[in-house]
Amino acid sequence: MAKGPGLYSDIGKKARDLLYKDYQTDHKFTLTTYSPTGVVITSSGVKKGELFVADVNTQLKNKNVTTDIKVDTNSNLLTTITVDEPAPGLKTIFSFRVPDQRSGKVELQYLHDYAGISSSIGLTANPVVNFSGVIGTNVVGLGTDLSFDTKTGDFIKCNTGLSFSNEDLIASLTLNDKGDSINASYYHIVNPLTSTAVGAEISHSFSTNENTITLGTQHALDPLTTVKARVNNFGKASALIQHEWRPKSLVTLSGEVDTKAIEKSAKVGLALALKP
């Protein structure tokens, strides 16, 4: 197990990855190439119905500094500069988007054996300030996630979370949307040898009195092939199969069907990631 409670974004992450990661109903293609000088270029395209969206990301590393430059089909340029461990446990992230002059942001992350802190501020006259922190150990963690708008003087985000972890089980409870919704998640490794795991997520909205329950599982058919399935209380059932046909190159086929309207056509997605 990792040391420390991690960042707030890590609370419930294992369950979210099991239930939602790699599921899609679009067609996606990703190609990653490496130059002899260490430059990594990743080109990706996604077809959503009749719409096609593409972007190109270039990553350069120099010692502990990583620079990512991404250009999309709308001519937006996103630059992210990450300085890893200028001091022990510290990470600095600077990002901005062109032509959006108000998108600049500086973020600091600090990981300790008993705490995980992340804070960011926008580079504008009236910035939005974000702060999240978790205290505890690698077994139990208690944290909060806040966003404050200095222009209006209001908290635009106020969340709290609690997590519990051991070798094969991770559980979390979060209170979100300024107390309007509560979310509980559960992740359990059934068989480490076959990567068999089960997970569940239950959400309740106090304003609408609506519950959302999602159950999922995954299993490795062999060291290169994994299958996943999930279903929620609204009758949406999804499944996927992912195969690593060569090192770090994945093909993923996923589908979704509405069991309460079985006469409708199932949605099918295909993702191909190539890393020569």
LINBEL-V492483 format. One record per run of one state. SS is the DSSP state (@ for helix, = for strand, . for the rest). FROM is the first residue (numbers start at 1). TO is the last residue. Records with the same first field share a line. If there is no record, write none. Layout:
BEGIN
SS->FROM-TO + FROM-TO
END
This chain:
BEGIN
.->1-7 + 11-12 + 21-26 + 35-39 + 49-50 + 63-64 + 73-76 + 85-89 + 99-104 + 113-114 + 123-127 + 137-139 + 150-153 + 166-168 + 180-180 + 195-195 + 206-209 + 223-224 + 233-235 + 247-248 + 259-266 + 276-276
@->8-10 + 13-20 + 177-179 + 192-194
=->27-34 + 40-48 + 51-62 + 65-72 + 77-84 + 90-98 + 105-112 + 115-122 + 128-136 + 140-149 + 154-165 + 169-176 + 181-191 + 196-205 + 210-222 + 225-232 + 236-246 + 249-258 + 267-275
END
